[in-house]
Amino acid sequence: MREDDDTELLEPVRALGADGSGPKQVARALGLRPGQAGVLVRRAAAADQAVAPGDRPVVACWVSPGWSSGLDLSACPEWAAQDSTASEEAIGAGFAQLLVARRERASRVTVTGVLVDVYCLGVKNVIEPHTMGAGSLEAHRRSYYSAFEEPSLPIGIEQAQAIAYGAVAYARELGFEPAPGFTQAADLLGEPVGALPQIGFGNQGMPFYLNGPRDDPRTILAPLERTRGSGNYHYILASGPM
């Protein structure tokens, strides 16, 4: 069997693998000998592994409901229209919980989760990219968004990139770096193709800090005072005094 004779079969083999088909099912579907199908499945897997994580096909992206509350989405009104639960009282107000999945190989996907503070701190937490069976992705999505009453919102990779990278840039202007692990998550998010729509971060254009239970507010308020100055940011200490 010559490799150049079978190159045109790699895409059908890859598509069948993405649906969970093994070499026997591939052989049956494409009318191939089992040994030939096995070689093609391995070639397709090797080709996928050679591609950088951010260049692999996107399987799905989601964001938490209410993520756009208080943001300026005039440059991308369709994103605002999709987030119908957005309000200052929404559970997700102030945070965008992203989940991104790209195809790893055959019936496997690589997934990363990114928690974005869209009002102040940018990327606050990262779930390291990890690989799972494609059939487990839906259960993982439900678990990841289990705290929300409304369903997660399916979005495109461009929107996920605009939220994550835009929030990182905004937070850096305020004096904050993204959480450890964001470099690996960014590898999976991938490089944007062209300019991304500009999101206006902050609550109604103003940095707004709501401290978490593990935060030291002093380490947040000092940079805000330095970069914005008194009266140019808001904060609420919800977990006790400093």
Rosetta blueprint (number, residue, H / E / L):
1 M L
2 R L
3 E H
4 D H
5 D H
6 D H
7 T H
8 E H
9 L H
10 L H
11 E H
12 P H
13 V H
14 R H
15 A H
16 L H
17 G H
18 A H
19 D L
20 G L
21 S L
22 G L
23 P H
24 K H
25 Q H
26 V H
27 A H
28 R H
29 A H
30 L H
31 G L
32 L L
33 R L
34 P H
35 G H
36 Q H
37 A H
38 G H
39 V H
40 L H
41 V H
42 R H
43 R H
44 A H
45 A H
46 A H
47 A H
48 D H
49 Q H
50 A H
51 V L
52 A L
53 P H
54 G H
55 D H
56 R L
57 P L
58 V E
59 V E
60 A E
61 C E
62 W E
63 V E
64 S L
65 P L
66 G L
67 W L
68 S L
69 S L
70 G L
71 L L
72 D E
73 L L
74 S L
75 A L
76 C L
77 P H
78 E H
79 W H
80 A H
81 A H
82 Q H
83 D L
84 S L
85 T L
86 A L
87 S L
88 E L
89 E L
90 A L
91 I L
92 G L
93 A L
94 G L
95 F E
96 A E
97 Q E
98 L E
99 L E
100 V E
101 A E
102 R E
103 R E
104 E E
105 R E
106 A L
107 S L
108 R E
109 V E
110 T E
111 V E
112 T E
113 G E
114 V E
115 L E
116 V E
117 D E
118 V L
119 Y L
120 C L
121 L L
122 G E
123 V E
124 K E
125 N E
126 V E
127 I E
128 E E
129 P E
130 H E
131 T E
132 M E
133 G E
134 A H
135 G H
136 S H
137 L H
138 E H
139 A H
140 H H
141 R H
142 R H
143 S H
144 Y H
145 Y L
146 S L
147 A L
148 F L
149 E L
150 E L
151 P L
152 S L
153 L E
154 P E
155 I E
156 G L
157 I H
158 E H
159 Q H
160 A H
161 Q H
162 A H
163 I H
164 A H
165 Y H
166 G H
167 A H
168 V H
169 A H
170 Y H
171 A H
172 R H
173 E H
174 L H
175 G L
176 F L
177 E L
178 P L
179 A L
180 P L
181 G L
182 F H
183 T H
184 Q H
185 A H
186 A H
187 D H
188 L H
189 L H
190 G L
191 E L
192 P L
193 V L
194 G L
195 A L
196 L L
197 P L
198 Q L
199 I L
200 G E
201 F L
202 G L
203 N E
204 Q L
205 G L
206 M E
207 P L
208 F E
209 Y E
210 L E
211 N L
212 G L
213 P L
214 R L
215 D L
216 D L
217 P H
218 R H
219 T H
220 I H
221 L H
222 A H
223 P H
224 L H
225 E H
226 R H
227 T H
228 R L
229 G L
230 S L
231 G L
232 N L
233 Y L
234 H E
235 Y E
236 I E
237 L L
238 A L
239 S L
240 G L
241 P L
242 M L
